Amino acid sequence: MFTLQDMGGFFLSVFILLPIVSVIHQLGHVIFAWLFGGNAKFIVGRGKRLVKIGEIEVNRVYFLDAFCEYKNLKWDNRWTHSIVYLGGVTFNVVPVFILNTFIHKGIVPPSAIFEQFGYFSIYFAFFALIPIYYGKGHPSDGRALYEIWKNGKKLDVID
């Protein structure tokens, strides 16, 4: 049951944990794009821009979303694009396995924060793999994978 006592945890989840998981997801795309020689732009949040440093932009409603755009991979083929598309899912799932291992071995104590981090991370990974368009020009990671392997179409925008 959700009560007023749960509001602190709710705000922690919405304004801290969820944005962290979203940033981790997009960092997976950005890092793999950079590894393959691409140019990547990383945007956190929606609304008016608060800060821009190089290709990293933080917007006023930072907790709502994060996304990246990448272009011009030096190694430009289906495999490299697929790895970039799967970078977000990889960056979401691997930390959960590492954290669970640390908890299981007694290195880190179990806590509600780690549990919520795990739920959000798996949520992001699961829904990213559903092959749909979120809107015009904004494919899910799964849709981008589908397009490149079925139609040979390389989608440069990840959302």
C-alpha positions in Angstrom: 0.0 0.0 0.0 1.3 3.4 -0.9 1.1 6.0 1.9 2.4 9.5 2.6 5.4 7.9 4.2 6.4 6.5 0.8 6.6 10.0 -0.8 10.3 10.4 0.1 11.1 7.1 -1.7 8.9 8.1 -4.6 10.7 11.5 -5.1 14.1 9.8 -4.7 13.1 7.3 -7.4 11.6 9.8 -9.9 14.2 12.6 -9.5 17.4 10.7 -8.8 17.2 6.9 -9.7 15.1 7.1 -12.9 17.3 9.8 -14.4 20.5 7.9 -13.5 19.1 4.7 -15.2 18.1 6.8 -18.2 21.6 8.4 -18.4 23.3 5.0 -18.1 21.2 3.7 -20.9 22.1 6.5 -23.2 25.7 6.4 -22.2 25.8 2.9 -23.5 24.8 4.2 -27.0 27.2 7.1 -26.8 30.2 5.1 -25.7 29.8 2.5 -28.4 29.3 5.1 -31.0 32.5 6.8 -30.0 34.3 3.5 -29.9 33.3 3.0 -33.6 34.5 6.5 -34.5 31.1 8.2 -34.6 30.0 11.6 -33.5 27.5 11.5 -30.7 25.3 14.1 -29.1 24.0 13.3 -25.6 20.9 15.1 -24.2 19.4 14.7 -20.8 15.9 15.8 -20.2 13.3 17.9 -22.1 12.5 21.6 -22.1 14.8 24.6 -22.1 18.5 24.0 -22.0 20.2 24.5 -18.6 23.8 23.6 -19.5 25.7 22.6 -22.6 29.3 21.3 -22.5 30.5 20.1 -25.9 28.1 17.5 -27.1 26.4 17.0 -23.7 23.3 19.0 -23.0 21.2 19.1 -19.8 17.7 20.4 -20.0 15.4 21.8 -17.4 13.2 18.8 -17.0 16.2 16.5 -16.5 14.2 13.6 -15.0 11.8 13.1 -17.9 14.1 11.6 -20.6 17.5 11.3 -22.1 18.5 10.5 -25.6 21.5 10.5 -28.0 22.0 11.1 -31.7 25.0 9.6 -33.4 26.3 9.8 -36.9 29.2 9.0 -39.1 30.6 5.7 -37.7 34.1 5.2 -38.9 33.3 1.4 -39.0 29.9 1.6 -40.7 28.2 -1.7 -41.0 25.3 -3.7 -39.6 27.4 -5.2 -36.8 28.7 -1.9 -35.5 25.3 -0.2 -35.7 23.8 -3.2 -33.9 26.3 -2.9 -31.1 25.5 0.8 -30.7 21.8 0.0 -30.7 22.3 -2.6 -28.0 24.7 -0.4 -26.0 21.9 1.0 -23.9 20.4 -2.3 -23.0 23.9 -3.7 -22.2 24.7 -0.7 -20.0 21.3 -1.2 -18.2 21.6 -5.0 -17.6 25.3 -5.4 -16.8 25.2 -3.2 -13.7 22.2 -5.1 -12.3 24.1 -8.4 -12.6 27.2 -6.8 -11.0 25.1 -5.3 -8.2 23.2 -8.5 -7.6 26.5 -10.4 -7.4 27.9 -7.9 -4.9 24.7 -8.3 -2.8 24.8 -12.1 -3.0 28.5 -12.2 -1.9 27.8 -9.8 1.0 30.0 -7.0 -0.4 27.0 -4.6 -0.6 23.9 -4.9 1.7 20.5 -5.2 0.1 18.4 -2.1 0.1 15.3 -0.7 -1.5 17.4 1.8 -3.5 19.3 -1.1 -5.2 16.0 -3.0 -5.8 14.4 0.1 -7.4 17.6 0.6 -9.5 17.4 -3.0 -10.7 13.7 -2.7 -11.6 14.2 0.6 -13.5 17.2 -0.8 -15.3 15.4 -4.0 -16.4 12.3 -1.9 -17.3 14.4 0.3 -19.6 16.1 -2.7 -21.2 12.9 -4.6 -21.7 11.0 -1.7 -23.3 13.9 -0.6 -25.4 13.9 -4.0 -27.1 10.3 -3.9 -28.2 10.5 -3.1 -32.0 8.3 0.1 -32.2 8.6 3.7 -33.1 8.1 6.1 -30.2 7.3 8.9 -32.7 8.5 10.0 -36.1 12.2 9.4 -36.4 12.4 7.9 -32.9 12.8 4.2 -33.0 13.2 1.9 -30.1 16.5 0.1 -30.0 14.7 -3.1 -31.0 13.1 -1.3 -34.0 16.5 0.0 -35.0 17.9 -3.5 -34.9 15.0 -4.8 -36.9 15.4 -2.1 -39.6 19.1 -2.7 -40.0 18.9 -6.5 -40.3 15.7 -6.8 -42.3 15.9 -3.7 -44.6 19.6 -2.7 -44.3 18.3 0.7 -43.1 20.7 2.4 -40.6 18.9 4.7 -38.2 21.1 7.5 -36.8 18.7 8.7 -34.1 18.3 6.8 -30.9 15.6 7.8 -28.4 
